[in-house]
Structure formats: C-alpha cells, structure tokens
Amino acid sequence: MRLLPTTIAAIIAASAISMPAAQANDQLAANICNYVQADDKNRLRKKLKESRVKLRNIYTGVSCNGDSILRLAMNSGANSVGTFVAKRLSVSDLQAAEADGQTISQWAEANGHGASEIAAAIKERTGG
C-alpha cells in the first residue's frame, strides 16, 4: 500500500530534477558556441572544466546554428579553438559523417577550408 505513493513521489522528484539539467545543458551548449565563434580557447577550456565534461563526450550533441563545433570554428576563422577541438576528439569522431553525410574533412574541402589550420590538425590526427 505504501509503495504506490512512494513511487509517485520519486517520479515527481526525478522529473523536477531533470528540468534544470536540460536548461543547464542548453546554457552550456550556448556558451561553447559563443566561445568557439569568438576563438576564445581559454574560456572554452575553463567552461568545460567547470562543467566537468569532456569535449569528446558532448561533441556530437552540440550544434551551433545547425553546424558542428568544428564547422563553426572553420566558418568563424577560429583556428585556435578549432585545432584545440580537433586534438581533443577521437579519430572516429573526426572521420564520422555528420548530419549532411559528409565528414568534417570532406566538408572543409568542399567549402574552401581545406587549407586551414583546423583542417591540417584534422588530417594530422586522422593520418590523411
């Protein structure tokens, strides 16, 4: 008899706790996008450390205006942040196809970023 009220209370408490976490994740993603666009590697590193997350664990989940972090870095000319990100990601993440079906290297070549410092860092990591 006591199991039902306890279960309901646990569900309500869990749903109340998960709401602020979603807002925190949105705020973290927005901060990451802002720091990438501004080419502010130090603030990006600090925010990741404060949030206790690793870039490789959140990379696929963060989208900045529909682009990945590396694509935003290339479009913004954020070479410092872009090379930092490329060095922190796994090779499989760098070689994986993104939402449009292209890898980051294919996209960089197709959009005139093939000679950038970021593309060079990616090629160095992937061996290509």
Beta strands, then each sheet from edge to edge (+ up, - down):
end
